[in-house]
């Protein structure tokens, strides 16, 4: 059964990505880490964050660096606690927050494609905005 994320976060996005890379199911990860399947499911869904001891066991089981995952957990704690205000305090528009979470997880080719698409959307938006401005200018004359 697939587990769907309810809240996208730095930690759970990386957790899910690594599980996919390793071909690891949630029940198998729970067994390796020594926690319940329900706890792993909540971690994947973004409903909770791991304790220090669980984080250590997750890193060992998944072959990840603790420092990297600790940073992700700390970012998520701020966002979970303060919501959009945390993004705004960092100078980031909350509407594009998912890009900041997912971009580091992309391969080099995926990043390049993503940037090309973002530039195309920005250019399209700019062209439309210019067209609207010109039509308003003509109608006011």
PyMOL commands that set and color helices and strands:
alter all, ss='L'
color gray80, all
select helices_A, chain A and resi 10-22+26-33+37-45+52-62+66-82+84-89+94-105+108-140
alter helices_A, ss='H'
color red, helices_A
deselect
rebuild
show_as cartoon
